[in-house]
């Protein structure tokens, strides 16, 4: 089992984007930092807001890239290279159009599904073999509406469901930190609501 060493939440920096669907990964990292009692602060050399702390298996880093979504890999690769963190030791938490609000799913590797943050991270790391925690935000129905959809806040009912998915993901955090992803997936994917 490979323990996690870096957890990345994806989003866009700045007040204009803070409450948009595309920032679900940032929301997750903020809750994770609270749970693990890790202070997040700007780190220019990693182009992001970062923190480090100790979990049961060892040291873990939290990161919110501040490069804007399409250049997320610049931030992730800077921190991963500095601390010699392998792709398999990285979890990227992001919004997912293909899942309904309230659904959280965990997977290793795969394509980017049109998500520019994932695309850039894979390019910068030279690998797609990192873990992803996908937080469902739903789909607007039309491809032409996707950009406007992800860059706007969810409706209150959707927000409540997204917050549920964030909580579900945090419940399996101890398993993920240990590298026990099979257990984490079983718990996360078989939950009954």
Number of C-alpha atoms within 10 A of each C-alpha: 9 15 19 28 27 25 24 25 25 28 29 25 18 10 8 10 16 18 19 19 28 27 25 29 24 24 22 25 24 17 14 20 19 12 11 14 13 18 14 19 13 15 17 11 10 21 21 25 18 24 19 19 14 13 15 9 14 12 14 21 22 24 29 33 28 23 17 17 21 17 18 28 24 20 25 26 23 17 21 19 11 10 12 11 15 17 22 19 21 24 23 22 29 28 27 26 23 14 16 17 24 21 24 26 18 22 15 14 15 14 11 14 11 10 16 15 22 26 19 20 25 23 13 18 19 11 14 19 18 20 22 21 24 24 32 25 28 21 17 14 10 8 9 9 11 13 11 11 21 22 17 16 17 20 10 9 9 18 19 14 20 27 18 17 25 26 17 20 25 18 14 18 19 15 18 23 24 18 19 17 23 14 13 21 20 12 16 20 14 8 10 6 4
